[in-house]
Amino acid sequence: IYGYSAVEAIGQPLTKLLRARVDRLWREASFTGSIVHHQVRHQRKTGESIDVLMTLSLIHAHQRISGVAILVKDISTHA
């Protein structure tokens, strides 16, 4: 979706690759304890703007948050 190769993406912070902040989603998911969905505008590596639907789900283990799963779907309309 974003145009990065595996070599460019591996080991990079998610916020750098998405060029967007996910802390709002994290706070909302932490507060509700559930899955959150948001439509947002991101940028590809080339700078092209795209509309995406982000879904963030907290992963729980031993009654604690142990991680997060983020799914991103390109919902831009391309001619």
Secondary structure, DSSP 8 states (H G I E B T S, - for coil): -----HHHHTT--HHHHHTS--HHHHHHHHHHTS-EEEEEEEE-TTS-EEEEEEEEEEEEETTEEEEEEEEEEE-----
